């Protein structure tokens, strides 16, 4: 009888020990999986936007839809020309600085041929509310020295209410705007307008 109690006590202690030390590892792996899913989502979003800007010629002739893999918040910032995807995680994946994910050239003006969308990530803690990961896809200007032209993908929310959301991004091609002497080195700027609606 005593041996059964001792064995039960040892088993309970071992289970508690495994849970105490194993759970953070499981949560860390979960956070890494969430990170991977978010990166793929942002890369797919960038690919669809760039393809739309390059290939579509008719206003409202092209539209796409993409659903976020994790519950969080998606915002379109027209002034910053960027899309932010942010969500909570159970374990820290913190960085001292913002990390560049898809280019080593952080410049706001960069030669034609570079990726137009600059994807960054940062992790941070919220006092009393755990940890969060934030991804930002920002579109910058590409200049072509030979053509003396600049190109830019220009983002806009469909309405003020469309700037916040949790799951699905709908977007469509809203035409190209030519602005004289507005680009890099006063080149003519061709802006491919993408209108976004977040639900």
C-alpha positions as CSV (number, residue, x, y, z in Angstrom):
1,X,0.0,0.0,0.0
2,X,2.8,2.4,0.9
3,X,4.7,1.5,-2.3
4,X,1.6,2.3,-4.4
5,X,1.3,5.7,-2.7
6,X,5.1,6.4,-3.3
7,X,4.9,5.3,-6.9
8,X,1.8,7.5,-7.4
9,X,3.6,10.5,-5.8
10,X,6.7,10.0,-8.0
11,X,4.5,9.8,-11.1
12,X,2.6,12.9,-10.2
13,X,5.9,14.7,-9.5
14,X,7.4,13.6,-12.8
15,X,4.3,14.7,-14.8
16,X,4.3,18.1,-13.0
17,X,8.0,18.5,-13.7
18,X,7.6,17.6,-17.4
19,X,4.6,20.0,-17.7
20,X,6.5,22.8,-16.0
21,X,9.6,22.5,-18.2
22,X,8.0,21.1,-21.4
23,X,5.1,23.6,-21.8
24,X,7.4,26.7,-22.5
25,X,9.1,24.6,-25.2
26,X,5.8,23.7,-26.8
27,X,4.6,27.3,-26.7
28,X,8.0,28.4,-28.2
29,X,7.5,26.0,-31.1
30,X,3.9,27.3,-31.5
31,X,5.2,30.9,-31.7
32,X,7.8,29.9,-34.3
33,X,5.1,28.1,-36.3
34,X,2.9,31.3,-36.1
35,X,5.9,33.3,-37.3
36,X,6.3,31.1,-40.3
37,X,2.6,31.3,-41.2
38,X,2.6,35.1,-40.9
39,X,5.7,35.4,-43.1
40,X,4.2,33.2,-45.8
41,X,1.0,35.2,-45.7
42,X,2.8,38.6,-46.1
43,X,5.0,37.2,-48.9
44,X,1.9,35.9,-50.7
45,X,0.2,39.2,-50.2
46,X,3.2,41.1,-51.6
47,X,3.4,38.7,-54.6
48,X,-0.3,39.2,-55.5
49,X,-0.1,43.0,-55.1
50,X,3.1,43.3,-57.3
51,X,1.7,41.0,-59.9
52,X,-1.5,43.0,-60.0
53,X,0.4,46.3,-60.4
54,X,2.6,44.9,-63.2
55,X,0.0,43.0,-65.2
56,X,-3.4,44.7,-64.8
57,X,-4.3,47.4,-67.3
58,X,-8.0,48.0,-66.7
59,X,-9.3,49.9,-63.6
60,X,-11.2,47.4,-61.4
61,X,-10.3,44.8,-63.9
62,X,-8.3,42.7,-61.4
63,X,-9.1,41.8,-57.9
64,X,-7.7,39.4,-55.3
65,X,-8.6,38.1,-51.9
66,X,-6.3,36.7,-49.2
67,X,-7.2,35.4,-45.7
68,X,-4.8,35.9,-42.7
69,X,-3.7,32.6,-41.0
70,X,-3.9,34.0,-37.5
71,X,-6.4,36.2,-35.6
72,X,-5.0,39.6,-35.1
73,X,-5.2,43.1,-36.6
74,X,-4.5,44.2,-40.2
75,X,-4.2,47.9,-41.0
76,X,-3.6,49.9,-44.2
77,X,-1.8,53.1,-43.7
78,X,-2.1,55.2,-46.8
79,X,0.2,57.9,-45.6
80,X,3.0,55.4,-44.8
81,X,2.0,53.3,-47.9
82,X,2.1,50.2,-45.9
83,X,0.1,47.2,-44.6
84,X,0.6,46.1,-41.0
85,X,-0.2,42.6,-39.6
86,X,0.0,42.2,-35.9
87,X,-1.0,39.4,-33.5
88,X,-0.4,38.1,-30.0
89,X,1.9,35.2,-29.3
90,X,2.4,33.1,-26.1
91,X,6.2,33.3,-26.0
92,X,8.6,36.1,-26.8
93,X,10.2,36.3,-30.1
94,X,11.8,39.6,-29.4
95,X,14.3,41.6,-31.3
96,X,16.3,44.7,-30.4
97,X,15.7,46.2,-33.9
98,X,13.3,45.8,-36.8
99,X,14.4,42.9,-38.9
100,X,14.4,43.1,-42.7
101,X,12.9,39.9,-44.1
102,X,13.1,40.2,-47.9
103,X,15.8,42.7,-48.9
104,X,19.2,44.0,-47.6
105,X,18.4,47.4,-49.2
106,X,16.3,49.4,-46.8
107,X,16.3,52.6,-48.9
108,X,13.1,54.5,-49.6
109,X,14.4,55.1,-53.2
110,X,16.0,52.1,-54.9
111,X,16.9,51.1,-58.5
112,X,14.4,49.4,-60.7
113,X,14.7,45.6,-60.3
114,X,14.8,45.7,-56.5
115,X,11.7,44.4,-54.7
116,X,9.2,47.2,-54.4
117,X,7.7,45.8,-51.2
118,X,10.0,46.0,-48.1
119,X,8.9,43.5,-45.5
120,X,10.0,43.9,-41.9
121,X,9.2,42.2,-38.6
122,X,9.6,43.1,-34.9
123,X,8.6,41.4,-31.6
124,X,7.7,43.3,-28.5
125,X,6.1,42.9,-25.1
126,X,3.0,44.7,-23.9
127,X,3.0,45.3,-20.1
128,X,0.3,43.1,-18.6
129,X,-0.8,41.7,-22.0
130,X,2.0,39.4,-23.1
131,X,3.9,39.4,-26.4
132,X,3.1,40.5,-30.0
133,X,4.6,40.1,-33.4
134,X,4.3,42.9,-36.0
135,X,4.9,42.6,-39.7
136,X,5.0,45.7,-42.0
137,X,4.9,45.5,-45.8
138,X,5.9,49.0,-47.1
139,X,6.1,50.0,-50.8
140,X,8.9,52.3,-51.9
141,X,9.8,54.0,-55.1
142,X,11.8,52.3,-57.8
143,X,13.7,54.5,-60.2
144,X,14.9,53.7,-63.7
145,X,17.9,55.8,-64.7
146,X,17.7,54.8,-68.4
147,X,14.0,55.6,-68.8
148,X,14.2,58.6,-66.5
149,X,11.0,57.3,-64.8
150,X,10.1,56.1,-61.3
151,X,7.5,53.5,-60.3
152,X,5.6,53.0,-57.1
153,X,2.7,50.9,-55.8
154,X,0.3,53.2,-54.0
155,X,-2.0,51.7,-51.4
156,X,-5.3,53.1,-50.2
157,X,-8.1,51.8,-48.0
158,X,-11.5,51.7,-49.6
159,X,-13.0,53.6,-46.7
160,X,-11.8,54.8,-43.3
161,X,-13.5,51.8,-41.7
162,X,-11.6,49.5,-44.0
163,X,-8.3,50.3,-42.3
164,X,-8.8,47.8,-39.5
165,X,-9.7,44.2,-39.6
166,X,-9.0,40.7,-38.5
167,X,-9.1,38.2,-41.3
168,X,-9.5,38.8,-45.0
169,X,-8.0,41.4,-47.4
170,X,-9.8,42.2,-50.6
171,X,-8.0,44.4,-53.0
172,X,-8.3,45.6,-56.6
173,X,-6.4,47.6,-59.2
174,X,-7.6,51.2,-59.3
175,X,-5.6,52.4,-62.3
176,X,-2.3,54.1,-62.8
177,X,-1.5,57.8,-62.1
178,X,1.3,59.6,-63.9
179,X,2.7,62.5,-61.9
180,X,5.2,64.8,-63.6
181,X,8.5,65.6,-61.9
182,X,7.4,63.9,-58.7
183,X,9.7,61.0,-58.5
184,X,13.4,60.3,-57.7
185,X,15.6,63.0,-59.3
186,X,12.4,64.7,-60.5
187,X,11.6,61.8,-62.9
188,X,8.0,61.3,-63.9
189,X,6.3,59.0,-61.3
190,X,4.0,56.2,-62.4
191,X,1.9,55.1,-59.4
192,X,0.0,51.8,-59.7
193,X,-3.0,52.3,-57.4
194,X,-4.2,49.4,-55.3
195,X,-7.4,49.9,-53.2
196,X,-7.8,47.6,-50.2
197,X,-10.8,46.5,-48.1
198,X,-10.1,44.6,-44.9
199,X,-12.9,42.6,-43.4
